[in-house]
Amino acid sequence: MQSVVSMTVSAELFLPHIGTAFSVRWQADEAADPPITLRLDEVAIARTARADHRVFSLFFVGDAAFMLQQGTYFLRHAALPEQPMFLVPIAGASDGYRYQACFNLA
């Protein structure tokens, strides 16, 4: 079992990983069968009136072979600890699906 690593979630944490792969799992520390991989496509940061309020979205792209339903998944990256994210499918095309994870942190 993988140890839990404490980290502060922020847009800046994900910016260096645009274009890289995240493995999707249905439960923590479990291998997906079949394996599902999403690529981080975009990190969108929203401006807020409060300095202590962080709002951002992560946009992922997956292939057309499999569409994830809206829900919480565990995403694993080679350089980051595994973390749960609520993903919403927002667009589909012949080459794949686009997903969004929204963060609204105070």
C-alpha positions in Angstrom: 0.0 0.0 0.0 1.3 3.4 -1.0 1.9 5.8 1.9 -0.1 9.0 2.1 1.9 12.1 1.3 0.6 15.5 2.5 0.6 18.2 -0.1 -1.0 21.5 -0.8 -3.2 21.3 -3.9 -2.8 24.3 -6.2 -2.8 25.2 -9.8 1.0 25.8 -9.6 1.4 22.1 -8.5 0.0 21.0 -11.8 1.3 23.6 -14.3 4.7 21.7 -14.9 2.7 18.6 -15.7 0.7 19.9 -18.7 1.0 17.3 -21.5 1.8 14.4 -19.2 -0.1 11.3 -18.4 -2.2 10.5 -15.3 -3.4 6.9 -14.6 -7.0 6.7 -13.5 -8.1 4.3 -10.8 -11.6 3.6 -9.3 -10.2 3.0 -5.8 -7.0 4.2 -4.1 -3.9 2.1 -4.7 -5.8 -0.2 -7.1 -4.8 -0.9 -10.7 -7.5 -0.1 -13.3 -8.6 -2.9 -15.5 -8.5 -2.0 -18.3 -5.8 0.7 -17.7 -7.2 4.2 -18.4 -4.8 7.1 -19.0 -5.7 10.8 -19.2 -3.4 13.6 -20.4 -3.4 16.9 -18.5 -4.3 19.4 -21.3 -4.8 22.7 -19.5 -4.7 24.4 -16.1 -7.1 27.3 -16.0 -6.7 29.8 -13.1 -9.7 32.1 -12.2 -9.2 35.4 -10.5 -10.9 36.0 -7.2 -11.4 39.1 -5.0 -9.9 37.3 -1.9 -6.2 36.6 -1.7 -6.8 33.4 0.3 -9.3 32.0 -2.2 -7.9 29.8 -5.0 -10.1 28.8 -7.9 -8.8 26.7 -10.8 -9.7 23.9 -13.2 -7.7 21.1 -14.6 -8.7 19.8 -18.1 -7.8 16.3 -19.1 -8.1 14.5 -22.4 -8.7 10.8 -22.8 -8.9 8.6 -25.9 -12.2 7.6 -27.6 -12.0 4.0 -26.6 -13.5 4.6 -23.1 -15.6 7.4 -21.6 -15.5 8.0 -17.9 -18.8 8.8 -16.2 -19.0 11.8 -13.9 -17.5 10.9 -10.5 -14.6 10.7 -8.2 -11.5 8.8 -9.4 -8.0 8.4 -8.1 -5.4 10.0 -10.4 -1.8 8.9 -10.2 1.1 10.7 -11.8 4.8 9.7 -11.9 5.8 12.9 -10.0 2.8 13.4 -7.7 1.1 11.5 -5.0 -2.1 9.7 -5.9 -5.1 12.0 -5.3 -8.9 11.8 -5.6 -10.5 14.1 -8.2 -14.1 14.6 -9.2 -14.1 14.5 -13.0 -16.9 15.7 -15.3 -16.9 14.7 -19.0 -17.4 18.1 -20.8 -16.9 17.3 -24.4 -16.5 14.4 -26.8 -15.1 14.1 -30.3 -14.1 11.3 -32.6 -10.5 11.4 -31.2 -11.5 11.3 -27.5 -13.2 12.9 -24.5 -12.3 16.0 -22.4 -12.8 16.1 -18.6 -12.8 18.9 -16.1 -11.8 18.9 -12.4 -12.8 22.1 -10.5 -11.1 23.3 -7.4 -12.5 26.1 -5.1 -10.2 26.3 -2.1 -10.3 28.8 0.7 
